[in-house]
Amino acid sequence: MERTDSLLASIVKRLGLEDGVRLARIKNNWRLIFDKPLSLHMSPSSLSEGKLLLNVDSPIWIQQLSYLKREITEKLTAYGVRDIQFRLGRISQTKRRSAPVRKHAEITSEDELFIVELTSRFSNEELKEAVKVAVERHLRLSKYPR
């Protein structure tokens, strides 16, 4: 019998959601990964193929953080990050919530059943919610691609 972790990993990979799940974990744990003042001046923006884009609130902080790039990257390797890039951008001071999903298509009862079945095996509520949101978004967007 396959472990739930390996089953989930293969489903997430097949749906192309790996980076999204990793980014959600990074955002949820941001204040645990980095103490103040670093966590107040930078925040994760996107993750693609192991490269994390960080928004930074001022050019001075971009320069300061560039000196700490290796240490920052090392703290994020557990999340699959191999490289980071800084850019000037908006920083949220409150705990981030998932962006609202654009309703391109409604989730059917069959979709809901699939999602419940998929996520029911998880004991970690944060992971369960992140996978639920990611799968719902994927299903909505895949029914009516742009």
C-alpha positions in Angstrom: 0.0 0.0 0.0 1.3 3.4 -1.0 1.9 6.0 1.8 -0.4 9.0 1.6 2.7 11.3 1.4 4.0 9.6 -1.8 0.5 9.4 -3.3 -0.1 13.1 -2.7 3.3 14.0 -4.0 2.6 12.2 -7.3 -0.8 13.8 -7.6 0.6 17.3 -6.9 3.4 16.7 -9.4 1.0 15.4 -12.1 -1.3 18.4 -11.7 1.7 20.8 -11.8 1.0 22.2 -8.4 4.4 21.5 -6.7 5.6 25.1 -6.7 2.2 26.4 -5.6 2.1 24.1 -2.6 5.7 24.9 -1.7 5.0 28.6 -1.9 2.0 28.3 0.3 4.1 26.5 2.9 6.7 29.2 2.7 4.1 32.0 3.1 2.5 30.2 6.0 5.8 29.7 7.8 7.4 33.0 6.8 7.6 34.5 10.3 8.9 31.2 11.7 11.6 31.0 9.1 12.8 34.6 9.4 12.8 36.8 12.5 12.3 40.5 12.6 13.5 42.7 11.0 14.0 40.5 7.9 10.4 39.2 7.9 9.1 42.7 8.0 11.1 43.9 4.9 10.8 41.0 2.5 8.0 38.5 1.6 7.7 35.7 -0.9 6.0 36.5 -4.2 6.4 33.5 -6.5 8.3 30.3 -6.8 9.2 28.6 -10.1 11.5 25.7 -10.6 13.3 26.3 -7.3 13.7 30.0 -7.8 11.9 32.2 -5.2 11.1 35.8 -6.0 11.1 38.0 -2.9 9.4 41.4 -2.7 11.5 43.8 -0.7 10.1 47.2 0.6 13.1 49.5 -0.3 16.2 49.7 -2.4 18.3 49.9 0.8 16.9 46.6 2.1 17.5 45.0 -1.3 21.2 45.9 -1.0 21.3 44.7 2.7 19.6 41.4 1.8 21.9 40.8 -1.1 24.7 40.4 1.4 22.6 37.7 3.2 21.5 35.9 0.1 23.4 32.7 0.8 22.0 32.5 4.4 18.5 33.2 3.2 18.7 30.6 0.5 20.0 28.0 3.0 17.1 28.6 5.3 14.7 27.9 2.4 16.3 24.8 1.0 13.9 22.6 3.0 11.1 24.1 0.9 12.8 23.2 -2.4 14.3 26.7 -3.0 17.7 26.6 -4.8 18.0 30.3 -5.6 16.4 33.6 -4.7 15.9 36.9 -6.4 15.0 40.3 -4.9 12.7 42.9 -6.4 11.2 46.1 -5.1 7.6 45.3 -4.2 4.8 45.6 -1.7 5.2 43.8 1.6 2.2 42.6 3.6 2.5 43.2 7.4 -0.3 40.8 8.2 -0.5 37.0 7.8 -1.2 36.4 4.1 -4.3 34.7 3.0 -4.7 32.9 -0.2 -5.7 35.1 -3.1 -9.4 34.7 -4.0 -9.9 32.3 -6.8 -11.5 33.7 -10.0 -14.6 31.8 -10.8 -14.1 30.5 -14.3 -16.2 27.4 -13.7 -18.2 26.0 -10.8 -16.9 23.0 -8.9 -19.1 20.1 -9.5 -20.2 17.7 -6.8 -17.9 15.1 -8.4 -15.1 17.5 -8.1 -15.9 18.2 -4.4 -16.0 14.5 -3.7 -12.6 14.0 -5.4 -11.1 16.9 -3.3 -12.6 15.6 0.0 -11.3 12.1 -0.8 -7.9 13.4 -1.7 -7.5 15.7 1.4 -9.2 13.4 3.9 -5.9 11.5 4.3 -4.0 14.5 5.7 -3.6 15.2 9.3 -1.9 18.5 8.7 -4.7 21.1 8.4 -2.5 23.7 6.6 -1.4 21.2 4.0 -4.9 20.0 3.6 -6.2 23.5 3.0 -3.3 24.4 0.6 -4.0 21.3 -1.5 -7.7 21.9 -1.5 -7.3 25.5 -2.7 -4.7 24.5 -5.3 -6.9 21.6 -6.7 -10.0 23.8 -6.8 -8.2 26.5 -8.7 -6.7 24.0 -11.1 -10.1 22.5 -11.8 -11.8 25.8 -12.3 -9.1 27.1 -14.7 -8.8 23.8 -16.6 -12.5 23.7 -17.5 -12.2 27.1 -19.2 -8.6 27.7 -20.2 -7.7 31.2 -21.2 
